[in-house]
Structures are given as C-alpha cells and as structure tokens.
C-alpha cells in the first residue's frame, strides 16, 4: 500500500519533468536557432532543407556593426529609454506618495484614471500623436520618443511604487512627523528610501518596455537621428538581398543580454511589477 | 490598504487629525498628483479629441487644409467596409486564441513547478522568450515559418508530425496560427511568472491540511490553490488580453495582413488606412470607435478586478 503510493508519486514526478522538458525545448529551440543564424554566412540562412550545422563564422557580428548605424541606434535607444524613466520617476514618485498616504476626495478616481491609461490601444492614438509631434517639430527626434515612452510607462511606474509605499509602516512616518518633519521631508527621507525596491523594479520594467516599443518609434522616427534598435532592425531588409536575418539575429542577441541582467536584478519582484503591484511578495 | 471612510463625520475627524499631526495644507495631495495627471491627460485626452474632430471630416495627410465636413459619413462607411469588419473578426480570433492558449499553458506550467525544488531554474528558462525585443521575436518566427525553407516544416516532417510541407503564410488559417504560435511563445512567460509568484505567495498550510485529509496533489491545486488565485488570474488576463488585442508588431513584420487581409488586426487596419493610404478621416473614425470600446472595457476591468484586489 505504502510502496504503491510511493511508486505513483515517483512516476508522477517523471511525467511532470517530461512535460516541463517539452516546454523548455519549445522555449529554447528558437533561441538556439537564432544563435546559429548569427554565426553563419548569409548563404546558409534561407536554404531548403535548413542547414542545422553551419560553417561557423563571426562575419554577421562584424557586418552588423560595420554596415548599419548600430552606434546611432544604441545611442538613441539609450537616450530615449533612460530619459523616459527619469521623467517617469519625477512624475510618479510624488503621485504615488499622494495616492498611498493621503485621504482626499477623488483620490481613488484619480488613481484608477492613471491605471486605465495602461489599457489604451496604441494604434488608436497613433494618428493624433503623430500630428502632435509634427506640429511641435519633434519628428525624428529622440526627445519625442522619450516623451512617448514616459507616457506609456507612467501608469505602471506610479502603481508599482504606490504598492510599495503603502507597505511602509505608518509608525515610522509618524515618528518623523513628531520630530517636526513635513510631508515632503518625510517622503524624501523616510518613505522613498524604504520603498526603494519598488522604485528600482518600476524603473527597470519601464526601461525594458521603452527599449522594446515599436509602433510609435516606427511612426515618428525615420532616420538614424532617432531610430532605436527595436525599429532599426526592421531596416535590415537590404533591397534585392531580402531580409538580412543574420544581422537581425545579432541585434536580437545583443539586446537580450542586458535585458537578462536587468531581469535578474528584479527577479524577486518581477511578478509584483508585472501585475502593477496587485500581487504582494 | 486604506479606503475613504464611509461617513462624513469620520472624514472630518480624519482630516482634523491629519492637520494636527502634519500641518499639511489641504491642497498638498492634489499638488503632488497633478503633474502626473496633467501629463497623462495631455497624451490621452488630446488624441481622443483630435481623432473625434478629424473623424467628422474627409481628410488626407497628403493634402492638408483640404478637409471637407462629412458628419457621421466616415463612421457609416466604416460599418459598410468589409476590411474593417474583417479586422475586428481577425483581432477577436487571433487575440482570443492566443490568450486562451497562453492562459492554459501558463497555469499548467505554474502548477507543475511552484513547489518544485528547482523552481528558480525553471523560471529563468521559461521567462527567456519575453526578454527579446518584440520586433526581433517577430523576425525570428517569420524566419522559422519562411516559405520553402521553414525550420518548423522541416522538423515536423522529420518527426512525422506533419508529412506535408505547409504553406504558412499562404493559407488563411495557418497565417493566423503562425501569429498565435509566435505570441504564445513570447507571452506565455508573462502569465506564467505572475501565476508562479501568486502560488508561491500563498500560505501552504491550507494545502498541507488538504493533503493530510488524503487529497491528491492535483485535487489540492484544483480545489484549494486555484480558487484563491482567482483575483490575480483576472488581473493577469486583463493586462495580457489588452496587449494581445493591440497586437501590431507581429502583424507588421510577419504577415502585413496577408493572405488577403486574413491576419489584419484592428491596429494594423488603422495603421494601413492612416499611414499607407493617407486617409486620415477613416483612420480617425476607426480610432474613436476603438478608443470608446477600450475605455469602456478598461473602466469595467479596473472597477471590477483591480479595485477589490487593491484594498
């Protein structure tokens, strides 16, 4: 009786690992394929049947940086994404503190309005946004991308920081208040330092979403003055040569590494960040 | 954590207490939240009003200042436009099947690993697809499905899953399926991460008690853990559902709406009409319809799912 139960447990564990291995295979196979694409010559990319063991070469890695304005793409991505996160923090920290610590008429409505902007269909605002930036003479300008990324991510940054601020014990704030500190001072010296993991999580998520953005970047940037990596790689369609997948694979892998490191940093807080703070850790 | 007190008396006393403690002026919380709200209003309300205005005109990008007022004409023609109606149907089919498949897979995977000793290792492997840029993911799957040299066809042929080489982009159902497969690959990790996090955060005492009572592990999951997960599932599905419905990058890179518009989503329709055909009036009318529907859905989702979970 006892041993048959143990055997059932044993076989169920094997079945479980088999299922997980299947998913890991589906997960990783395209990534392995991407790596081999980046390590082969262009003639070995689009052949029938596919070549699984290519002649390994680093040509694509060299060509990508030689043939495309990679440094401009990297610079634009960096400026627009980092700048947007700074704008977000500047706006979101006071807003999150207001939503987390004060009681006032309309507070919930304001909070839920901010949250609901996360649910707007980007394509539905694309046309007016394009016209707006055209009228501001900000087309093909990284500053425009910065402003758009900031707007896209403001809701998630505010709500994630808010969810961490709510958990700062009120007693600690009260103690500072008794010592004569005013609200702004308490925010800067007590609440903000104590909710720093929320600030870091929100910043990293916003950074990743900004680097990934495609639709608006495609619309309002069209030269290497403003194009980012995300849209730049869509330009690797060299006319008669067709789509240059080898170089696209290089860009994909180049951006994967920093994304992976950033995600490792917030691993523990990831679920909470992705649900905008609805999930406590 | 704290909601607005029900009675005005307690509101007054709370305010009085707050003033005694901190001497904060009453306008301070509004001043703190105002810049963020102003920024968002600028970037959300402005486009809505502008699109609403443009939607009543026949208007072209290429000829500025040549607008003619047509009233509700753009809306009327939108409802007679086979392309627009088809794009609504496509969006429902593609995003619906994507989210359904992602939900089932993510929940199953989360249930399998959340009490596993190597859960951290599985999590790192399973989240990898999410960390590639969406445009790169789209190109990667385009290559895997490319006609004549498809790795997917080749592997399936060798393993005997499907004997015939499939024309992924040429066949309407398969073209949609290729978008769904790419979306499932990229975004199942999103739901998986949320579900694993929520399951791990749950108190394990209830599960232990059920096990002591003789329940099998799948029964424990189904009857004890899952019901507690319901609010998180709702929020995760709302967030993923919204993103799936707005799918643009994959369509732009992988199919451009082909074959014969069978993969054209609403987002791609607005882009094509507005920015390729320069028909600003029609694109604006479609934008307004989409905004009205999504703002309604967002209001409902926020009040129904986020509010209870937050308090």
Interface residues (C-beta under 8 A of the other chain):
Chain A: X12 X16 X19 X20 X23 X24 X26 X27 X28 X30 X31 X33 X34 X37 X45 X46 X47 X48 X49 X50 X90 X91 X92 X94 X95 X97 X98 X99 X101 X102 X103 X104 X105 X107 X108 X110 X112 X113 X114 X115 X116 X117 X118 X119 X120 X121 X122 X123 X124 X125 X126 X127 X128 X129 X130 X131 X132 X147 X148 X150 X151 X154 X155 X158 X166 X174 X177 X182 X183 X208 X211 X212 X214 X215 X218 X219 X229 X230 X231 X233 X234 X243 X245 X248 X249 X251 X252 X255 X256 X259 X260 X263 X267 X270 X271 X272 X274 X275 X276 X278 X279 X280 X281
Chain B: X1 X2 X3 X4 X5 X11 X14 X15 X18 X21 X22 X23 X24 X26 X28 X29 X30 X32 X33 X35 X36 X37 X39 X40 X43 X44 X46 X47 X48 X50 X51 X54 X105 X108 X109 X112 X113 X116 X122 X123 X125 X126 X127 X128 X129 X131 X132 X133 X134 X135 X136 X137 X139 X140 X141 X142 X143 X144 X146 X148 X149 X150 X151 X154 X185 X190 X193 X194 X196 X197 X198 X201 X217 X231 X232 X235 X236 X238 X239 X242 X245 X246 X248 X249 X252 X253 X266 X267 X268 X270 X271 X274 X275 X280 X283 X284 X286 X287 X288 X290 X291 X294 X295 X297 X298 X299 X301 X302 X303 X306 X307 X309 X310
